[in-house]
Each structure stands twice: as C-alpha cells, then as structure tokens.
Amino acid sequence: MTVELLMLDPRLHLVAAVLYGIAAALAVLAVVGRRDALSPWSRRFAYLALAVHTVAIIARWVAVGHGPYVSRYEVLSANAWVAVALFEATTMRFRAARSLAVFIYPSALLLMGIGLYTGPEVELLPPTFSGIWLALHVAFYFLAFGTALTAVGASVLYLLKARSPDGRLAGVPEPPELDALAYRFGGLAFAFWGIGMLAGAIWAYYAWGRFWGWDPVETWSLVTWLAFALYLHMRRFYAWKGARAAYLLIACFLLADGTLFFTSLIDGSLHAVYFR
Amino acid sequence: MALIFVLMSLVALGYVIPRQGTARAGRLALESPELASLLATLGLDDIFGSAVFAVVLALVLVAAAAAMVHQARIVWRRTFRHAVPRSQTTFTTDRPPAEVVAAVRSHRYLFAGTVLGHGHYLRQPWGLWGGLLLHVGLVVALGAGVLVIGTERRAVADLAVGEVLEPQGMWLYEAGGRLSSPLVLDAPLALESTDPTFWPNDELRQILSVLVIFEDAAEETVTIEVNRPVRRGGLVYYQDQAVGHTFLLEVARDGVAERIRADVPWPPDRATSSHADVALETGAVLQLRSSLDDSAVSMIGVPAVVVRHALGEERSEVATLTVGVPVMVGPVSVTLVDTLRWTRIIVVRNHGIGVLFAGFFMIFFGSVLIYMTAPREVYVAGSETETVVIWRAFRFRESVIEEYETLRQELQGRER
C-alpha cells in the first residue's frame, strides 16, 4: 500500500501541475486577452487541480507518515496548495481579487514544477520534528507565503494597470482597489509570518531548550518580518501608497523568498538538516 | 519607523559580520586576522550581544509602549465617544429615520449610542481593538522576552547510565542571562537508562531517557524525549540529540593504574565509525574508534571499540578492546572494564515563559482583527423632510466602499 501510494504521489502532482497550467493559461487569456467567458473555466480547472493536489498530498502523507514539511518537494507542494486554497477562499469574500488568478495560478505551476524537478525522494523525520508547535510553525509560514503572494500579485497588477491606461487590463480592479488589496494581504502576511516565527521559537524552545539561536534562517526571518513592518508603517504613518508602496512590497516579497527558499541552504543552519 | 529600520539593519549586519565563536568567525580569523582583530576591537563581532543592540531593543519596547497608549486612546474614542464625522460619503434620503436605521442594521451594524440627535452604528467594532491588542502583545512579548533572556539559566551535562549528578552538578557547559544565578538542582539525579531508536536508513529517530530524582529519601522517575521536555519544580529537563557509548577503561603505566571514562558518539550509520580522544595525565592521548558489531543488522547492538596511543606525531598500533582483557598500546596497558550508554541532557531554569506565550497570542489575534476586519460606522439623523446618513470606514475604505453605494441605492439617497 505504502509503495503504491508513493508511486502514485508524483503522478498526481504532475497531473495537478498540468491542471494549474491550464487554469493559468485560461486566466491570462481572460484578463489580458479580455475574454471574460474563460474566467469561470479558469476557476473550474483551478478547483480540479486543487482537488487532485489535495489527494496527492494526502497520499504522500499516509505513505511517509508525516506532513508536507520535510523535503523541498513537500514544502513547495504545500506552499502551492496553501496559496491556491487561500486565494480561492478569500476571493469568495473579496470578489474584486479574482483577477489576481493571473498571478496565483502561474505561481502555483512554478512551485509545483520546481518541486517535481527536485524530486519526490522521501526524507525521514529527525527527532526534533514533532509536536503542535512545529505544525503551527510551518502552517503559518505557508499562510504567510500564500498571503504575501496574493499581496505581491496585487502590487504587480497595480503597476501594470497604472501603466496601461489603454484598457488592456480591463478585467483587473482599479488601481486604488489593487493598492488596498496589497496593503491588506501584506498586513496578513506580516501577521502570519510573525506567528510562524514565534511558533518556531516555541518549537525551538521545546526541541533544543532555547528560543533563538541567530541561525541564518532565524536571522533573515526576523529581517523579513521587520521589512514587512516597515512597509506597513510607511503606508500607515507616511501615507505611502501606489507605485512606491508596490515596489517596497515586491522587495519584501523577494526578501521573503530568499529567506524561505535559500537561507536554509546555508551551512550551519539547523534548517539545512532537512531542506538541502 | 526609524527604529524598525535601525533594528533591521543591525540584525542584517549581525548576520553579515561573523559572530565570535562560530565557524565563520574562525575562518575569518585564519584568512584575515587583521580584519578579525579590527572587528573585535570595534565590538562588531557580537552585535546581538552588544550594548547598542540592547539599547535599540529597549527603545523599540518604549516605542511599542507609547504606540500602545496611543492605540488605546484611539479605540476608546472611536468606540465610546461619539462625534459626528465630516465625511464625504454622506447622502440624504426621503425615507423616515426608522426605515433608514432598519436598512443600516440589515447590513449588520450595531447600535453604539446617540450624539447630537444622530444615531451611531458600528459594523465590526471589535476590529477597532486589533491595533491595541497587537501593540499590547508586542509590549508583553518584548517585556517577557527581556525577562526570560535576563533570568534564564541553561546547563548541559553528559551522563552515563547509572551516573549520579549532584545538585551543584559538574556541568559540561553552563550559561545564562545577566540576572541569573548558578543553576542548582533541587535534588541529585541519575540517568537510569537511555534508548535511541533509528530509522531503517540509520538516521536517528528518537532518544528516550529515564531520569531518577532522589528527593527526601524518595525516588521519582522522569521520562524525557527529544522535543518532549519535562518541567519539574522550577526546572525543565530536555533530552539533547547527543547519545553514544561510554567505555570505562583502566589505563596502567609503570604499575600505576587509573580509571578513565571515554564518551564516544553513537556511530552515524552501520558502515561508519565514530571517534573520541581522551587525554592522559602524561600529555598523550588515547584515540578510540567505535563501530557497530560485525553483524551490523541494526543500529542497536554491542559496539566494537579499538584504541591507539598518540603522543605528538607518534602513533601506536591499533588494538581491539574486549572486556577484562588488557592490551598494550604504546607504553600503556588498557583494559576495557565496562561498556555503558551516555546521553546529553539540558536543564533550564527560567521565568516569564507563560507571559511570553500570552504576548504571542495577543499579537496573533490583534493582527487578525486588523487585517481581517474593516470596521466602519454610520450616523443617522432625521428631520421632518429628510434623513441624513453619514458613512465612514476606519480602514480599507476601498475594499468596503461598495457597501456605502449599496446602502445609498437601497434608500435612493442623494449624495451630498
């Protein structure tokens, strides 16, 4: 059973990636090509991709006996799943954000592609990898990445929309609304990142008897969180909005990507144990 | 804002410049001793432990406390002190006030009070408290963090099975905050057993150790595992990931024998040995190499151990140790007396952890309230001929302005 599930997992991931790709292509055609009728189809393919992706994650979870947070393949897959699921859930309420699909679906495809490229080899859990605080730690970082991705999508679309007054992005909300969406999701990313970091500190406390060790990932995680705090303060107290705020948020997102996916490769990082 | 930038820069700088005691600092000292010396002179080799960093953190705490007071005033004013705002989102309608109020309440607005003849209604008023909760959480977490760091004491001991650690323990390592005192156990403790388990690929899966605490002629058993510490009294006992075999040796030279304990780490896998050096009083070193027994069917089993004598560049032949059988390595005779297991435990004493966790939760709920809600208010005032509706969003106006338009259309209002 375990072997069958392990063999099924990458195939399901591949199918999900293809479906995300179709959803992404349809979303781009709908928004940029002004073919509104394709938008519902894009969502349908995204739902289908999410369903297959969910089955893939569950199959792997059952087979390897732990959640999707050990190998790079698992982490990227979980990031893609959370980003799309969060996007679909939030756009039920924030309908104006639906056109951000042109950013979210291709990002999911990219994450899945890199994950599949790195390979689905199974890594076993070190003894420190257990407990509710680890689960909260990784879950909130997934949420932080998903909300930051939505926020940066809004910022990128803001910049594109503001520079194309000829109506090429007619399906995209007006710039002020995109700006507000970026602010809101940027704030959520800040909150989720902070909680992920704090849950990680508590996990470290239980696992190693210390909260903080200035590990490369810990250090750059703090820098990233402070960068998001800077972004929120610039908006709140210095009335930064529009293009300036969008560029700052994009910089914060790049910093977050570096922290999440690259600092854990640095020698001497506790996180390198599993993420290399 | 400037403080956030300074703190962020200091943290980044603290990473870029190798910290004292790390491998990177060691490499820098070898490759560029002048630069390493200059950084040490300027105190840049330990930015996180510097007074400047502590001052910046203290200023952040003060700024967060000031922001907390500011937020408290804002939320109090907006929730309880009603003042009709000058808002551009205002319309009038012919509908009677009662009908307008019913429409407003159908949008889930709650009655907050009356001021100057205007009814005041709030939607998602709890969202107003998010900023205050976030800042209280920051202050609580920062304050508790300072308390924990200042008072925490951490000690590490490598214990062999059966070994007793006295209250004023012989710690392998002990460190703590500036306000902490030496760590003293409540009672002597002994390691009763330590049992590592391994994955099929030989990687460590878990270590379970049983400690016995001797208090007032009674014995209490405490079981710890990696990531599953036990709090007892004011101390927390942690299982570290270090485990191995203890080889009790009798080393004799010129008719004088001494007992020596050699803690060798557990072999990393079935095909690889682990090593440890033990210094002798003569200045020589006994080099031990431990591997799993020949069958190598699992990571658990009787370890095989070999030894050689090293003094300067001189190395003796390698000899295999067997319990009770003396072997000559160089000028000394070595006898393996017994083989035990050893493991590393960490004992921590601290204060304020509960408060710190409470601060974390406040930050979380405060952030959720800020960014998941968009509190807004409506004032309704009626005259004989018309009813005035004043609408205002406290934040994320662009996300909820649709509601104002809907309300206006429902009541066929005219923009003022």
Interface residues (C-beta under 8 A of the other chain):
Chain A: F94 A96 L124 L125 P126 P127 T128 F129 S130 G131 L134 P176 E177 D179 A180 L181 Y183 R184 F185 G187 L188 F190 A191 F192 G194 I195 L198 A199 I202 W203 Y205 Y206 A207 W208 G209 R210 F211 W214 P216 T219 W220 L222 V223 L226 A227 A229 L230 H233 M234 F237 Y238 D267 G268
Chain B: M1 I4 F5 L7 M8 V11 A12 G14 Y15 R19 T22 A23 R24 F48 A141 G145 V148 R154 W199 N201 E203 L204 R205 Q206 I207 E225 V226 N227 R228 P229 V236 Y238 D240 Q241 I346 V348 I353 F357 F360 I363 F364 S367 V368 I370 Y371 M372 F396 R397 E398 S399
